[in-house]
Amino acid sequence: MIPELGHFALALALALSLAQAAFGLWGAQRAQPRLMAATAPLAAGTLIAVGAAFASLMWSYAVNDTTVSAVVQNSHSAKPMLYKLTGTWGNHEGSMVLWVFILALCGGAVAGFGRRLPSTLQARVLAVLALVAVGFLAFILGTSDPFERVWPPPMDGQGLNPVLQDPGLAFHPPLLYLGYVGFSVTFAFAIAALIEGRVDAAWGRWVRPWALAAWSFLTLGIALGSWWAYYELGWGGYWFWDPVENASLLPWLAGCALLHSAIVVEKREALKTWTVFLALLAFGLSLLGTFLVRSGVLNSVHAFANDPARGVFILALLMLYVGGGFALFAWRAAAMAPTGVFAPLSREGALVLNNLLLCSIAAVVLVGTLYPMFADLILKQKISVGPPFFNSALLPLAAPLIGAMSFGPMLPWKRARLWPALQRLWWAALGGFAALLLCLALEGERIGPALGFAAAAWLILGAAADIADRIALFSRPRAALARARGLPRAAWGGAIAHAGLGVTMLGLAGMGLATDRLALLKPGQSASLAGYDYRLDGVGDVAGPNFSARRATVTVSRDGQTVTVMTPERRSFPLSRMTTTEAAIHTTWLRDLYVVLGDERDGGAVLRIHNNPLAPWIWFGAGIMAIGGGISLSDRRIRVSAPAAKLARGEAAA
Amino acid sequence: MTRKRRRLYLLLLCGLGLGSATALSLSAFQDNLVFFRSPSDIAREAPAPDRAFRLGGLVETGSVQRETTPDGRPEARFRVTDGHSTIPVTYVGVLPDLFREGQGVVTLGKLGPDGVFHATEVLARHDENYMPPEVAEALKRSGHWNPDQGAPPPAATWNTLEPTSASGTASPGGRSGS
């Protein structure tokens, strides 16, 4: 009964969304206040309906209802409750329901928080969001029904892929989707602006929080996925330039460009067309990511669906939304007159450079991701593009981006001079140079990591210099604390996010110095790596809730002192007939000791030992970036939108 | 600055960005594209010894030997076949959990002058029924396997099989893991 209710709720949401789209577009066009006023309650109704569908799907998983086909294929009664619930979105059908649920949440948020928006703009934004929802609801109902029943019901489900039974991956998709789908709101704002033919500072102010929120969630989602790959897949790496990873990186890059160019629209009313274009691009790349992952075209580790009908449907949706958006852009963009004028060397100029480089990076990643598919389809060649391509093509673009990152916030709007900025940044540059030399002195000729450390020092010190300059820490130290309190949260957020990237760079540079070795050890023997001795004490059998494992006990010591005991495992899951490797990781913040158990033979076991300097800082830095985004989001000027503030002042005067 | 000139500058900048991205991609493509080769492809035309490529096929049954190098590292030797030709492979490292004789495998590495493929990576997926798409394609091309008729026949018999007699048990499907 509950699954049928869920199915009905999805159909109801489709009907409500259709009404919301029609009322919003028609009402705004004809200036019918009653039609426009209906969009917000309809958005709330859609949210309730999709929420009910999502809850009933979750309920089916929680009680392990084996008459539901998706539950049979992806769940099992012996699974821990957490993974039963998170298994809801661990498969194609469920993840699409999650996608639409988050979209409905965004619609509800625009309806709820957007009361201060002009009514036509709000109606159009809600209508565009509803149009997106219509497409994806039709996709779910038409090609991937999550509530399909099976009869007769099997005794139990087939279990979830054990690699996915992990807390990191349980929350990776929701965060990632909050990012992907968050860009649907900026997309809707861009489409509404194109229809109205008007973009102004207020528009920039409304778009920026959405871009910031989506970007922050996407940052967290990507970091969580990367961290999961690091500890769960047992390869010792954190980023593989896998097409699925690239699919999430592309909207992140576009979103990063968008949230920066939205500042220019807000402050200076310049770069309007460009910002609208970026908003379309960010959502287009989000949809492309969804298409790549959901259609199964990649056939990489993440591909779930093997059904071409789904791929064609999502491709059609992609064409419709992105093609429609860009067609509208080509038709209407000329109507938006730019007003703000600026010199090439200015804050605006720096932000243009940021956009240019981020978009170039996105273009390179896009080419590297899609080219193997084109080569396969058109040239009939099987080609893969691996890390060497991305490393050599992206370094020349990332280096100037990072170089300009500390400069940008130092430059004044409209027109700037290089010398004053240089004067305030000399110690950051000195720190970067010192880090470069220090790394070269300690580690020998390792250019890549040395440049990474220099970039990290430059970014972190540059952010510190920015804050120190704004609060006049050195010129008037007494007033510094008061000024720090009065500094807009957006300035703090920006500096913290920039420093966060510096922290991530620190981790990346450290991982550039990572070493590993293989050793075939008999119990009692030991191997040493980077000053640590790893002694294999023995290998034994362990039983888990739904797996059995071989567990090695490895005692790690340094200079005769025992540091820790590590227990890497190889787990075999009888239900899905799969084996997974559980790496043992001991972190000291300065380095990760990482041990993987390989095969056993000749009375011993093969161990792969990694020494990963500074590895945790990669994800820690991403967390700092997201926190920076959050702090920026709590800025007063974002919470209080411009027209409302004027209104309040008017009332006070009266 | 007039509106026209601003637009010109903006277009120039966009062109610059796109142009540099294209140039960087192309130059990186030149050195870093990794081609897929089946054993038959290599028999037909040996790739340059300094160029990394991916070799895929089935692991020949009975060909896997696990040894230890003089410095104590584990080394695996096996042969990869697509029915027509066979290439010997050596790999120093931990083989993936699902590496099995008779199953599809993709390896990344370089072909030595001695005709032995030195793999730096062995890819096998988290699902024992998974067949790498490139390998499936290579097997179909060599006429040994029609995926619609079921699972591939045992790899040991590949060099002696007639191309038309390929058939097997019911296919468990081609879902790839995670």
Interface residues (C-beta under 8 A of the other chain):
Chain A: N161 V163 L164 W274 N299 S300 V301 H302 A303 F304 N306 A337 P338 V341 V352 L356 L357 C359 S360 I361 A363 V364 V367 G368 Y371 Q381 K382 I383 S384 V385 G386 P388 F389 F390 S392 A393 L394 P396 L397 R517 L518 A519 L520 A527 R570 R577 M578 T579 T580 T581 V596 G598 D599 R601 D602 V606 R608
Chain B: M1 R3 R6 L10 L13 C14 L16 G17 L18 S20 A21 T22 L24 S25 S27 A28 F29 D31 N32 L33 V34 F35 F36 R54 R66 T68 G72 R73 P74 V92 G93 V94 L95 D97 L98 L108 R125 H126 D127 E128 P133 E134 E137 G174 R175 S176 G177 S178
